[in-house]
Amino acid sequence: MLYYVLKIVITTALIVIISEIAKRNTLIGGILASIPLISVLAIIWLYVDTKNTEIISEFSINVFWLVIPSLTFFLTLPFLLHKGINFYTSISLAIVITIACYYMMILVLKKFGISI
């Protein structure tokens, strides 16, 4: 149980720290947020929990393929905000569009015989 609390505390602390830094400097906040910290932490937690490098390898490949459609969010959100659309509506639409892009990416990968 202590291990799970430690995982939650470390992961949460990183998110809070990055958001606080972004309040002061959006460039540094963006750089820190663009580093795949959550993926790296997930890989570390997976290794500690399973010691199974095959799972880690599959996870890494899946993250690679799914980063591409996730970029849609970072294009859609500022576009909608600059169009004057309310923040909550913009973020909701950006999430829905990103989910649709994930789905399309999975379909395209399957068409090319790549299973994720």
C-alpha positions as CSV (number, residue, x, y, z in Angstrom):
1,M,0.0,0.0,0.0
2,L,2.8,2.4,0.8
3,Y,4.3,1.7,-2.6
4,Y,1.1,2.8,-4.3
5,V,0.9,6.0,-2.2
6,L,4.5,6.7,-3.1
7,K,3.8,6.2,-6.9
8,I,0.7,8.6,-6.6
9,V,2.7,11.2,-4.6
10,I,5.6,11.3,-7.0
11,T,3.5,11.4,-10.2
12,T,1.1,14.0,-8.8
13,A,4.0,16.1,-7.5
14,L,5.5,16.3,-10.9
15,I,2.3,17.4,-12.5
16,V,1.8,20.1,-9.9
17,I,5.4,21.3,-10.1
18,I,5.2,21.6,-13.9
19,S,1.9,23.5,-13.8
20,E,3.4,25.9,-11.2
21,I,6.4,26.4,-13.4
22,A,4.2,27.0,-16.4
23,K,2.4,29.8,-14.5
24,R,5.7,31.7,-14.3
25,N,7.3,30.7,-17.6
26,T,5.2,29.0,-20.3
27,L,8.3,28.0,-22.3
28,I,10.0,26.1,-19.5
29,G,6.6,24.7,-18.5
30,G,6.1,23.5,-22.1
31,I,9.5,22.0,-22.3
32,L,9.0,20.1,-19.0
33,A,5.5,19.0,-20.1
34,S,6.8,17.8,-23.4
35,I,9.3,15.5,-21.8
36,P,7.5,12.2,-21.6
37,L,7.7,12.2,-17.8
38,I,4.5,10.3,-17.3
39,S,5.6,7.7,-19.9
40,V,9.0,7.4,-18.2
41,L,7.4,7.0,-14.8
42,A,5.0,4.4,-16.1
43,I,7.9,2.5,-17.6
44,I,9.8,2.6,-14.3
45,W,6.7,1.5,-12.4
46,L,6.0,-1.3,-14.9
47,Y,9.6,-2.5,-14.6
48,V,9.6,-2.3,-10.8
49,D,6.2,-4.1,-10.7
50,T,6.8,-6.8,-13.4
51,K,10.5,-6.9,-14.3
52,N,9.1,-7.8,-17.8
53,T,11.0,-5.9,-20.5
54,E,8.6,-7.3,-23.2
55,I,5.7,-5.5,-21.6
56,I,7.8,-2.4,-21.4
57,S,8.8,-2.7,-25.1
58,E,5.2,-3.1,-26.2
59,F,4.1,-0.2,-24.0
60,S,6.9,2.0,-25.5
61,I,5.8,1.1,-29.1
62,N,2.2,1.9,-28.3
63,V,3.1,5.2,-26.7
64,F,5.1,6.0,-29.9
65,W,2.2,5.4,-32.2
66,L,-0.3,7.2,-30.0
67,V,1.8,10.3,-29.5
68,I,1.0,11.2,-33.1
69,P,-2.8,11.6,-32.7
70,S,-2.3,13.1,-29.3
71,L,-0.6,16.1,-31.0
72,T,-4.1,16.9,-32.4
73,F,-5.0,18.2,-28.9
74,F,-2.2,20.7,-28.9
75,L,-3.2,22.1,-32.3
76,T,-7.0,22.0,-31.7
77,L,-7.1,23.7,-28.3
78,P,-5.2,26.9,-29.1
79,F,-7.0,27.1,-32.4
80,L,-10.4,27.0,-30.7
81,L,-9.3,29.4,-28.0
82,H,-8.1,31.9,-30.5
83,K,-11.4,31.7,-32.2
84,G,-12.9,33.0,-29.0
85,I,-14.6,29.7,-27.9
86,N,-15.1,29.3,-24.2
87,F,-12.3,27.4,-22.4
88,Y,-14.4,24.5,-21.2
89,T,-16.0,24.1,-24.6
90,S,-12.6,24.3,-26.3
91,I,-11.0,21.7,-24.1
92,S,-13.9,19.4,-24.4
93,L,-13.9,19.7,-28.2
94,A,-10.2,19.2,-28.3
95,I,-10.5,16.0,-26.2
96,V,-13.3,14.6,-28.4
97,I,-11.3,15.4,-31.6
98,T,-8.2,13.8,-30.1
99,I,-10.2,10.7,-29.2
100,A,-11.4,10.5,-32.7
101,C,-7.8,10.8,-34.0
102,Y,-6.7,8.0,-31.7
103,Y,-9.5,5.8,-33.1
104,M,-8.5,6.7,-36.7
105,M,-4.8,6.0,-35.9
106,I,-5.7,2.6,-34.5
107,L,-7.7,1.8,-37.7
108,V,-4.9,3.0,-40.0
109,L,-2.3,1.0,-38.1
110,K,-4.5,-2.1,-38.3
111,K,-4.8,-1.6,-42.1
112,F,-1.0,-1.7,-42.3
113,G,-0.9,-4.8,-40.1
114,I,0.4,-3.0,-37.0
115,S,-1.4,-4.2,-33.9
116,I,-1.3,-2.0,-30.8
